[in-house]
Amino acid sequence: MQHIVETDNLLMLPHLDSRLPNWQPFPTQQRDCPFCGRESSPLFMRPDKLPIAQCSLCKCFFVALKISEEALSNFYDSYWDITCPRSLTDEMARYLLYTADMRYAKDQHMKRITSLLGSWESRKVLDVGCGFGEKLSMMHKLGASVTGIDIASSAVNFCNDRLHIDTKCTTIDCYTGNNDYFDLIMMFEFVEHPLDPLNALRTAVDKTKSGGFIAIATPNGTAGERWRVNAREWIGFRVDLEHMQYLHVDTVDYLARLLDCRIVHLEQHGFRSMENIATPKQRTSSLISPALRRMIKNIPGVRKALYGFRQSMANIKTRRNPVINGDYHLFTVLQKK
C-alpha cells in the first residue's frame, strides 16, 4: 500500500542554487530508504519542495517522495546544455587533454586510488557518471584502459568526439560489459543521483574483479546531521537539487557489509565553495578576437604554459579558501572480497 506524505507543516529551506527543478508531475507517493528500505518520516523540505528524511537504520538522508524516471530524464537531457556551468567546447577538450598530468598531481582522490592500485598501466576502469571526462582524461593519460558511461548524451558525445575516449550513453544497470571484469569502478558524484542506488552498487560489485575497487565520492550526509541540532547549516540540502540521497559514514559501513566488501579508505573532507554553486551562465567579453586567441594558443608551448598558469592560479585560490577544509564531501574506497 502506498502512503501519501504529509508536508504541510515542514520547514522549507531557502534556495541557494539557481537551478531549481520544477518536478512535473509533482510526486505524492512515499519513498522509503533507497538502501535498506526502512520507512522514515520527513524532517524538512528542500527548496524544490521535496521532503528529506533520515533513515533510522543506515543513517542516510534521502528524498522521501518518488520522483518519476521521466522527470529525472527531462532534467538531465538539458543539464549540460542549459544549467551546468561547464561549456563543452573544443577549448574545454584541449584544456582537459593538456592538463591531465597537472590535475592529477593535485588530485588527492586519484593519489589515494593510485596507492591502492599500485599502477594504472593497462588497468581496466569503468567511470560511472563520467560527465565531461575530467577523471577519464587523467586515467587515460596514466595508461589505464578506460570506459565512461553517462546518461547525458551531450557529455557522452563530448568524451567520444573531442577527448576520443570510449564512452557510452547508458546506465550501469544496462551496460553490457562483462561481469567480474574491471580492476576499478569509479563512482564520483554519482551515487547521490539514481532512484535505485543500491541496484547500481550491486551491479558495480558484480562487474569488479575479486580484489578490485569501487571508489565513491559523494556529498557527505554525515555533515547534514548538523541541521538536526540547529547548528551550522549544511548547504548540501540547498544545492544540486537533482540529488536523491546523501550517504552517511554509517551508510558506507552498512553497504560494505551488505555488498560483501571491505572499506579500505573512508574520509570526510572539504566544504563546497560558494563560488562553485551554479548560477545562470553569463557571456564573457574579450578585447581579443576568438581567431587571434586561437592563433596565439597554437604557438608551440604557449597553450600548455597558459593552461599551467591557469591551473596554478586555481591551486592558489583553493589554498586561500577556508571552506575547503570542512566536511562537505565523503570519499570512500571499497574492495571486493
Secondary structure, 3 states (H helix, E strand, C coil): CCCECCCCCCCECCCCCCCCCCCCCCCCEECCCCCCCCCCCEEEECCCCCEEEECCCCCCEEECECCCHHHHHHHHHCHHHHHCCCCCCHHHHHHHHHCHHHHHHHCHHHHHHHHHHCCCCCCEEEEECCCCCHHHHHHHHCCCEEEEEECCHHHHHHHHHCCCCCEEECCCCCCCCCCCCEEEEEEECCCCCCCCHHHHHHHHHHCEEEEEEEEEEEEEHHHHHHHHHCCCCCHHHCCCCCCCEEECHHHHHHHHHHCCEEEEEEEEEECCCHHHCCCCCCCCCCCCCHHHHHHHHCCCCHHHHHHHHHHHHHHHHHHHCHHHHCECEEEEEEEEC
